[in-house]
Every structure is written in structure tokens, then in C-alpha cells.
Amino acid sequence: MTTMSRTEPLDQDPVFQLKGSMLAITVLELARNDLESLDRQLAAKVAQAPNFFSNAPLVLALDKLPATEGAVDLPALMRICRQHGLRTLAIRASRIEDIAAAIAVDLPVLPPSGARERPLDYEGVATKKPEKPPEPTIKPTKIITSPVRGGQQIYAQGGDLVVVSSVSPGAELLADGNIHVYGAMRGRALAGVKGDIRARIFCQQLSAELVSIAGQYKVSEDLRRDPLWGSGVQVSLSGDVLNITRL
């Protein structure tokens, strides 16, 4: 008969605590997609205050980039920041291509900011009056009545997306709100792409390559292990965990 050593910890003893914290995180807001200029200008900033930039936590804000600027090479952008001492924790984005790039490198996506931010001044003095964020606009539900074929991408900006048919492998559905598929969902479904954690995905048959809500995602390898694979489900987000429940 074996006995537990006095030095062996009990299973009931907590090994961690979750605590709230107000950390100072720098936001790098990109005005245009010009990584060469960013590299030069960031080097000049670092030269002014090298200690400030040493291993500083960073949020890359891409939500102010115009749609005409083209896709950002996110891995290259992160490398430039790292070379200057900045460690990227997450991105803030609204453009679909930026959100998709972040998901591809498993980087958390934050919604566009409505916070009162000010330009960072090393003397601690605000140099710009914060602007009032624009009022959100609600757009009507986008309804697709025909099958969505492989290679198609459909985006419901500012609202929900409803597909009254099936979705083929290789197709991609994106919505700022909820996604409803009244058929087999075999492609990719990304709801709440601008950070709405309340968004949900509904489908009559879960056979998806990927489902995502507000940047949190599961791929087919994970989904196939779920007992509800192939069933009618709804997908919701709780914290950073995607929950799949039966319709």
C-alpha cells in the first residue's frame, strides 16, 4: 500500500489565479501600407527613447487603413516591429484581408477602437484632442438564395448573412454579425469579423473547413472530433472558447 508524500501537492490546491490588470500597451496605428517608410520612421523614434521601446507590448492598429491601400504583409510588419523592440500581442482591424491574415498566424484580433486614445508623447503630454468615434451603421441582412460554390467569398458588411442553400468546400462566408446556413456548411464561416463577440453561426449540417467568431476559430480537424459533426448546430463564443451546441 502506498501513501502520499507530505511534500506532494494535493489536487485540490490551486496552482494558479486569474487576476485583472491594467497594463500599459502601446498602439501602433498604421496610416498607410508602406513598410519601408515605417521601418525608417520607427528607427528614428526608437533612437529618441530606446529604453521605452525595449520589449514593449504592442497592438498593431490596422483599422484606419483605407481600403485602397492593399493587403498588408502582416508577418513582415511584425518582424519590423520586433527588430525595433516591439512585441506584437494582437492586431486591431476592420478590413477582411487583415483579419484573415491575423487568423492565419494565430494572432488575436481586437475590434476597431471606440476608446479615447491620444498620440503617445514621451513627455507625457497629449498633443491631440480625442475625436468622438463615429456612430455604428446597421445594414440589412444579406440573403443568398443560390448555392455558394468553391472559390466564392461573400461578405455581409454591418449585418447578418443568410444562405438559403448549401456551401461548398473552398467557399468563404464572412459577416460582421451572425451567419445562417440553411443547408450543408462545407466551407469557411467567419462571423463577427469586426470583433462582435455576441455573433453566432447557425447551420443545418456542420461539415465546415473552419468556423470563426471574433477571431477565435476551429478548423475541420477539431470540428470532426466534435460529436455534433454533421448535425444542425449553433456556434457561439464564451471568453475565448467556441461552443458548439445542437439546434
C-alpha angles and dihedrals in degrees: 000000000000125000129205115256115243089235093053110103118240119242088235093060109099114239096192144024129210111225134176119238138183102219124182106241123179118227117211106200112198114215097184139006100257110125095175092057090043090055092052096043093045090051089055092050092049090051089059094055112008095168092055093057097044107120090334115172111242142196113202107218110204096156093100095055112115116241089242093063094084129227117323118231092233098186090051091048091051091049091054091051092047091050088059094048099264118130114206113224100170144338131241110215146158103177113093095227092054092049091049091049091053092049089050092059094038093247118153115250120218123198120254109284124260090171125116101253127171132199110271114253119187091217089058094246122131112236100186134044111239115250124227110253115245118260112259116251120222116214126196122264114277111229123197115190101179128069115277108233131210113283094026119122120197122186127190104201116204096358150033130313121218121189112190092195142034130305118222127219111276094031120118129210120193130178138168086218133024129331122219121188116184093194141029113332105209101149134059123300121192115180128181089023092169092054105277101154090187092064119113140195120223124187138164093222123022108214097131130155089213139355122194137177120189091339097311110114149174125205128214093267089062095037094053090060091057113100089226093061107133093018134105106272147161122222120209137169126241112179102313095331124101111220120205115198134170119265 
